[in-house]
């Protein structure tokens, strides 16, 4: 048994699923993830102080 973890864009999901199915990986678990993490160079304000 092999385990593959990948983060892919929604528009590429069908292509990736098709490729995995052709390689013999029939079962797949999908989770929807939101957010982008930290953005460097963007300053925010937290309690009137600048925060990186």
BELRAJO-V891897 format. One record per residue. N is the residue number from 1. RES is the residue in one small letter. SS is DSSP state (a for helix, b for strand, c for the rest). NEAR is the number of other C-alpha atoms within 10 Angstrom. Layout:
n	res	ss	near
N	RES	SS	NEAR
N	RES	SS	NEAR
This chain:
n	res	ss	near
1	x	c	2
2	x	c	4
3	x	c	5
4	x	c	6
5	x	c	6
6	x	c	7
7	x	c	10
8	x	c	10
9	x	c	10
10	x	a	8
11	x	a	8
12	x	a	9
13	x	a	13
14	x	a	10
15	x	a	10
16	x	a	14
17	x	a	15
18	x	a	12
19	x	a	12
20	x	a	14
21	x	a	13
22	x	a	10
23	x	c	9
24	x	c	8
25	x	c	14
26	x	c	10
27	x	c	8
28	x	c	9
29	x	c	5
30	x	c	8
31	x	c	6
32	x	c	7
33	x	c	9
34	x	c	6
35	x	c	5
36	x	c	6
37	x	c	6
38	x	c	8
39	x	c	8
40	x	c	7
41	x	c	7
42	x	c	8
43	x	c	11
44	x	b	10
45	x	b	9
46	x	b	9
47	x	c	6
48	x	c	7
49	x	b	9
50	x	b	9
51	x	b	10
52	x	c	12
